[in-house]
Amino acid sequence: MLEKKTHEYEKAILIGLITRDQDQEKSQEYLDELEFLAFTAGAQVLKRFVQRMEMPNSKTFIGSGKMEEVRVFVEENEIGTAVFDDELSPAQQKNIERILKCKIIDRTNLILDIFAQRAQTSYARTQVELAQYEYLLPRLAGMWTHLERQRGGIGMRGPGETEIETDRRIVRDRISLLKAKLAKIDKQMAVQRGNRGSLVRVALIGYTNVGKSTLMNVISKSDVFAENKLFATLDTTVRKVVIGNLPFLLSDTVGFIRKLPTQLVESFKSTLDEVREADLLLHVVDISHASFEDHIRSVNSILDEIDSADKPVLMVFNKIDAYKPEVIDEDDLVTVPTKAHYTLEDWKQTWMNTMEQDAIFISALNKENLEEFRKTVYKKVREIHVTRFPYNNFLYPESLEYES
């Protein structure tokens, strides 16, 4: 009888900093996210190392004393991977590998690895490959450290250097080829978008793992892959949706993340054409996450980068079923209430109060308040449709009344 194979996780550690630009609380948040990224990629985090510094050490990211502490832990626990919370320079990566003698990856490399795992279509795989090669190019020299032991003196330097230059040329050629391939696919996709006709286009956007795919499945009754991991969805999915008798196109896009690698922003800008060409954005937010306001700012920043910040937006605060405010004991006269103590009603009286009809609170997983959500989406899509086709005004009532 065959034994059932269990998934083996790589043993990993996380390394981060507390700096003048990143306090202890923010550092903790980033490391929480980094641990989730590592878990998504297939690693088991055994320990975190955090050091307080004005700025990262230019040679080894962390100080020599902390590095020795890390080295001892890596050696004693047979750690295979050390994950750094910020992007390492090629020199830093080379120096750290020499000390720790294990696999060294940074946040950028980790995200690229997850994207490589998640990419399903040829288009997504091409975009990921382009981003990986652009990340790899300046780091090629560090990959040839094994040659140092072979070239012992005069006459032994040339082959190594030549091989590096050859690889650089191959990588540059590959980058050019991938860019040309993406440009060709972009033209084909532009034609496909043009062939969709004059239906109103709605795009789901938001931070990664906020429930966009779950919401997509509920609204469109489709079967989009949804999982409680970061970047569960990488390929853009477009579905025709009908609410009442009003049809429109709904697209589910890749999730955003803080410290998004430059290579990915550039490579995936074409994927975000669905966002650029959308008539309405549904900005999905995980309100149960302690840093949801930071997530909103990160998404808005990327929208600004792709010239989509001025589009009509409906804020969809999801996961209300998981929202649990901290409670202060009646006898506690010391603790000062913070945002962590806000109830949903308290939040609705903050800056959200000025949003009027542009915000709604739901649980896509438990299907809470979805009827109100559908009515709100219907109203906003109808406004765009009727503006575009005034003669269709009589076809669609102003408000949607139906049994869910």
C-alpha distance (Angstrom), angle and dihedral (degrees) to the residues before:
residue distance angle dihedral
M1 . . .
L2 3.80 . .
E3 3.79 116.9 .
K4 3.78 116.7 -125.9
K5 3.77 109.8 -110.1
T6 3.79 116.8 -129.5
H7 3.79 122.6 -150.1
E8 3.79 111.4 -101.6
Y9 3.79 116.0 -143.7
E10 3.79 122.9 -151.6
K11 3.81 113.0 -116.1
A12 3.81 107.9 -117.2
I13 3.79 143.5 170.6
L14 3.80 129.1 -152.0
I15 3.80 125.2 -135.6
G16 3.80 124.3 -165.2
L17 3.79 142.6 155.6
I18 3.78 140.0 -127.1
T19 3.81 106.0 -145.7
R20 3.79 139.4 163.4
D21 3.82 87.7 -90.0
Q22 3.82 95.7 42.8
D23 3.82 119.1 44.3
Q24 3.80 125.7 -159.2
E25 3.80 94.6 -90.8
K26 3.80 92.8 49.9
S27 3.80 91.5 45.4
Q28 3.81 89.5 52.6
E29 3.83 91.1 50.9
Y30 3.80 92.1 50.9
L31 3.81 91.9 48.1
D32 3.82 90.3 49.2
E33 3.79 87.8 54.2
L34 3.81 91.4 44.0
E35 3.82 90.2 52.8
F36 3.80 90.0 52.0
L37 3.81 88.9 49.4
A38 3.82 90.1 50.3
F39 3.82 91.1 49.0
T40 3.81 89.9 49.3
A41 3.81 89.9 51.6
G42 3.82 92.0 50.0
A43 3.82 105.7 -94.3
Q44 3.79 133.3 129.3
V45 3.79 111.3 -143.4
L46 3.82 111.7 -142.1
K47 3.81 99.7 176.8
R48 3.80 145.4 -1.7
F49 3.79 124.7 -136.6
V50 3.80 118.0 -160.2
Q51 3.80 127.7 178.6
R52 3.79 130.7 -171.9
M53 3.82 110.6 -131.0
E54 3.78 136.7 151.6
M55 3.79 89.0 -124.7
P56 3.83 137.1 -14.9
N57 3.81 117.3 -73.3
S58 3.82 106.2 -103.2
K59 3.81 92.2 -138.7
T60 3.81 106.1 37.3
F61 3.86 105.7 7.1
I62 3.85 90.5 -126.7
G63 3.82 129.4 48.2
S64 3.81 124.1 -85.5
G65 3.82 94.3 -108.4
K66 3.81 93.4 52.4
M67 3.80 90.2 43.1
E68 3.82 90.4 56.3
E69 3.82 89.6 50.4
V70 3.81 89.1 52.1
R71 3.81 92.2 46.4
V72 3.80 92.6 54.1
F73 3.82 92.1 49.1
V74 3.82 91.8 47.6
E75 3.79 91.7 50.5
E76 3.83 96.3 44.5
N77 3.82 94.9 46.2
E78 3.82 99.0 37.2
I79 3.80 92.3 -122.0
G80 3.79 112.3 -171.0
T81 3.80 100.6 -168.5
A82 3.81 136.4 34.8
V83 3.80 114.0 -164.6
F84 3.81 119.8 -159.3
D85 3.80 119.9 -155.7
D86 3.81 95.5 -137.5
E87 3.77 133.0 47.4
L88 3.80 111.4 -85.2
S89 3.77 123.5 -141.9
P90 3.82 116.2 -121.4
A91 3.84 89.5 -107.6
Q92 3.82 92.9 50.6
Q93 3.79 91.7 49.2
K94 3.81 92.1 49.9
N95 3.83 93.0 48.3
I96 3.81 94.0 46.9
E97 3.82 92.9 48.3
R98 3.80 89.2 53.2
I99 3.83 90.8 54.6
L100 3.81 103.0 37.9
K101 3.81 97.8 33.9
C102 3.82 92.6 -149.9
K103 3.81 136.4 97.3
I104 3.82 110.9 -65.2
I105 3.78 119.3 -159.1
D106 3.77 132.4 164.5
R107 3.80 132.2 -148.4
T108 3.82 91.7 -89.7
N109 3.81 93.3 51.8
L110 3.81 90.7 46.5
I111 3.81 93.3 52.4
L112 3.81 90.4 46.8
D113 3.81 89.1 52.3
I114 3.82 91.8 52.0
F115 3.79 90.8 47.5
A116 3.81 89.3 51.4
Q117 3.82 89.7 53.0
R118 3.80 93.7 46.7
A119 3.80 100.5 43.8
Q120 3.81 108.8 108.9
T121 3.79 106.3 165.5
S122 3.79 127.4 63.0
Y123 3.82 88.8 -115.7
A124 3.82 94.3 54.8
R125 3.81 92.2 43.9
T126 3.81 90.4 51.7
Q127 3.81 91.6 50.8
V128 3.80 92.0 49.3
E129 3.81 92.5 46.7
L130 3.82 90.3 51.7
A131 3.81 91.3 51.0
Q132 3.83 90.9 47.7
Y133 3.80 93.4 51.3
E134 3.81 91.8 47.6
Y135 3.81 88.7 51.4
L136 3.82 91.5 45.8
L137 3.82 98.9 48.5
P138 3.84 99.5 77.8
R139 3.84 90.3 40.5
L140 3.80 98.4 56.0
A141 3.82 93.9 98.7
G142 3.80 90.7 59.5
M143 3.79 90.5 54.6
W144 3.80 91.3 63.8
T145 3.82 97.3 61.6
H146 3.83 88.7 112.3
L147 3.82 87.7 70.5
E148 3.80 91.7 62.6
R149 3.82 90.6 76.1
Q150 3.80 90.4 51.8
R151 3.78 100.5 48.7
G152 3.76 102.9 68.5
G153 3.81 101.6 167.5
I154 3.78 147.3 -37.8
G155 3.76 115.0 9.4
M156 3.80 95.1 18.5
R157 3.82 100.0 89.4
G158 3.77 100.5 70.1
P159 3.82 102.2 66.8
G160 3.80 93.2 51.7
E161 3.79 93.6 49.0
T162 3.78 91.6 44.2
E163 3.78 90.9 51.2
I164 3.80 91.3 51.2
E165 3.81 91.4 50.2
T166 3.80 90.1 47.9
D167 3.80 90.2 52.5
R168 3.80 91.6 47.4
R169 3.79 89.7 53.6
I170 3.83 91.0 48.7
V171 3.81 91.4 49.6
R172 3.82 93.0 47.3
D173 3.81 90.3 49.6
R174 3.81 89.8 48.9
I175 3.81 91.0 50.4
S176 3.81 90.7 51.9
L177 3.81 90.5 48.2
L178 3.83 92.8 49.4
K179 3.81 92.1 47.8
A180 3.80 90.0 51.9
K181 3.83 90.3 47.9
L182 3.83 91.6 50.2
A183 3.81 91.4 48.1
K184 3.82 89.4 54.1
I185 3.83 92.7 48.1
D186 3.82 90.2 46.2
K187 3.81 89.6 57.7
Q188 3.82 90.8 50.1
M189 3.80 91.6 48.5
A190 3.81 91.1 48.0
V191 3.82 88.1 55.6
Q192 3.82 90.1 48.7
R193 3.79 91.1 51.2
G194 3.79 89.5 48.5
N195 3.82 90.3 52.0
R196 3.78 92.6 56.8
G197 3.75 89.0 84.4
S198 3.77 126.7 -140.8
L199 3.80 99.7 -40.3
V200 3.79 115.7 136.9
R201 3.82 110.3 -100.8
V202 3.79 120.7 -138.2
A203 3.82 122.7 -174.9
L204 3.80 128.4 -161.2
I205 3.79 109.8 -140.2
G206 3.79 134.4 169.6
Y207 3.76 147.9 110.2
T208 3.79 116.7 -46.7
N209 3.83 117.1 -82.5
V210 3.82 96.4 17.1
G211 3.82 94.3 123.4
K212 3.81 103.3 -95.1
S213 3.80 94.4 139.8
T214 3.81 92.1 46.2
L215 3.80 89.3 52.1
M216 3.81 90.3 46.4
N217 3.81 90.1 54.1
V218 3.80 92.3 49.1
I219 3.81 95.6 47.9
S220 3.79 99.8 39.6
K221 3.82 97.6 30.1
S222 3.80 86.8 -131.3
D223 3.79 129.5 135.9
V224 3.80 106.2 -115.5
F225 3.81 115.6 165.0
A226 3.82 109.3 -99.4
E227 3.80 125.3 176.8
N228 3.80 137.5 157.8
K229 3.79 92.2 -107.7
L230 3.78 133.1 96.3
F231 3.82 116.5 -88.7
A232 3.81 93.8 8.0
T233 3.82 85.9 156.6
L234 3.79 119.0 49.3
D235 3.79 104.1 149.5
T236 3.78 116.9 70.9
T237 3.81 112.5 -114.5
V238 3.81 122.1 -159.1
R239 3.81 123.2 -165.6
K240 3.79 133.8 176.7
V241 3.82 108.3 -122.4
V242 3.80 129.1 -170.2
I243 3.81 121.4 -160.2
G244 3.78 112.3 -176.5
N245 3.80 98.3 -27.9
L246 3.81 95.1 -41.6
P247 3.84 115.3 110.3
F248 3.82 124.1 -156.3
L249 3.82 139.0 156.4
L250 3.80 119.3 -104.2
S251 3.82 122.0 -165.1
D252 3.79 128.9 -168.3
T253 3.82 112.0 -149.4
V254 3.81 136.2 -165.6
G255 3.79 114.2 -78.2
F256 3.80 121.1 -109.5
I257 3.81 125.7 -129.4
R258 3.79 138.7 -169.6
K259 3.81 115.7 -97.0
L260 3.81 88.8 21.6
P261 3.83 107.3 -172.7
T262 3.80 114.2 -103.5
Q263 3.81 90.2 -130.6
L264 3.80 91.0 58.0
V265 3.80 94.6 46.2
E266 3.80 88.8 54.5
S267 3.81 96.7 41.3
F268 3.80 94.5 45.8
K269 3.79 98.7 43.7
S270 3.79 87.8 96.5
T271 3.82 90.7 53.3
L272 3.79 87.1 55.1
D273 3.81 89.9 60.8
E274 3.81 84.2 98.7
V275 3.80 86.5 63.5
R276 3.81 93.8 43.7
E277 3.80 92.4 51.6
A278 3.82 96.2 41.8
D279 3.80 119.6 114.1
L280 3.81 92.9 -153.4
L281 3.81 132.1 23.1
L282 3.80 122.6 -149.6
H283 3.81 102.3 -155.9
V284 3.82 104.1 -158.2
V285 3.81 115.4 -157.0
D286 3.82 129.0 -172.3
I287 3.80 97.7 -134.9
S288 3.80 91.0 -175.7
H289 3.82 90.0 66.7
A290 3.80 113.8 96.2
S291 3.83 91.3 -136.6
F292 3.81 99.0 45.1
E293 3.82 92.0 126.1
D294 3.83 89.3 56.2
H295 3.80 88.7 48.8
I296 3.81 90.3 53.7
R297 3.81 90.5 51.4
S298 3.84 91.2 49.1
V299 3.81 91.8 51.7
N300 3.81 92.3 46.2
S301 3.81 89.7 50.3
I302 3.83 91.7 54.8
L303 3.82 90.7 44.9
D304 3.78 86.8 55.6
E305 3.82 90.2 50.6
I306 3.80 91.8 55.1
D307 3.84 94.0 43.3
S308 3.81 94.5 -111.5
A309 3.81 101.4 112.8
D310 3.81 94.0 106.0
K311 3.83 97.3 57.5
P312 3.83 122.4 114.0
V313 3.83 108.0 -90.8
L314 3.79 133.6 -164.5
M315 3.81 111.1 -161.7
V316 3.81 109.0 -140.3
F317 3.80 110.8 -165.7
N318 3.79 102.6 -159.2
K319 3.84 134.4 -172.3
I320 3.81 95.6 42.2
D321 3.82 85.7 153.4
A322 3.81 89.3 65.2
Y323 3.81 96.2 44.3
K324 3.80 111.1 113.8
P325 3.81 119.0 169.4
E326 3.78 119.9 -151.3
V327 3.79 113.2 -103.9
I328 3.82 126.5 -139.5
D329 3.78 115.9 -144.0
E330 3.79 114.2 -116.4
D331 3.81 90.6 -122.5
D332 3.81 92.7 50.9
L333 3.81 106.3 102.3
V334 3.81 95.3 164.0
T335 3.79 106.2 58.8
V336 3.80 112.9 90.8
P337 3.84 113.3 -143.6
T338 3.82 114.4 -112.4
K339 3.79 134.7 179.4
A340 3.80 87.6 -81.9
H341 3.82 87.0 69.4
Y342 3.84 95.1 51.5
T343 3.78 117.2 117.9
L344 3.80 118.7 -144.9
E345 3.81 88.1 -99.1
D346 3.80 89.5 52.9
W347 3.81 90.4 52.2
K348 3.79 90.9 50.4
Q349 3.82 88.6 59.4
T350 3.83 93.7 54.2
W351 3.81 125.9 71.8
M352 3.82 87.1 -42.9
N353 3.80 88.5 71.4
T354 3.82 90.6 70.8
M355 3.81 92.1 56.7
E356 3.84 92.4 76.3
Q357 3.84 106.4 -178.9
D358 3.81 94.3 -0.7
A359 3.82 98.0 86.7
I360 3.78 134.9 60.2
F361 3.81 133.8 175.7
I362 3.80 119.7 -137.9
S363 3.79 147.4 149.7
A364 3.81 109.3 -134.6
L365 3.80 90.9 -174.6
N366 3.82 95.6 52.5
K367 3.82 93.2 30.0
E368 3.82 92.9 -124.2
N369 3.82 117.4 166.8
L370 3.82 91.7 -4.8
E371 3.80 93.4 134.9
E372 3.80 89.9 58.6
F373 3.81 88.5 45.8
R374 3.82 91.7 53.4
K375 3.80 91.2 49.1
T376 3.80 91.2 50.7
V377 3.81 93.2 48.1
Y378 3.81 90.4 46.1
K379 3.81 90.9 52.8
K380 3.81 93.7 49.5
V381 3.83 94.5 44.6
R382 3.82 90.0 47.3
E383 3.83 91.2 53.1
I384 3.81 90.3 54.7
H385 3.82 93.5 42.9
V386 3.80 95.1 48.9
T387 3.80 91.5 46.9
R388 3.79 88.2 54.4
F389 3.82 95.7 40.8
P390 3.84 109.5 25.1
Y391 3.81 91.7 174.8
N392 3.83 89.3 64.6
N393 3.80 91.4 61.4
F394 3.82 94.0 105.0
L395 3.84 92.6 51.6
Y396 3.79 95.1 67.4
P397 3.83 124.1 45.7
E398 3.80 116.4 -131.8
S399 3.78 93.4 -118.1
L400 3.76 128.3 34.6
E401 3.81 117.9 -127.9
Y402 3.78 116.5 176.1
E403 3.74 142.4 128.5
S404 3.81 113.5 -94.8
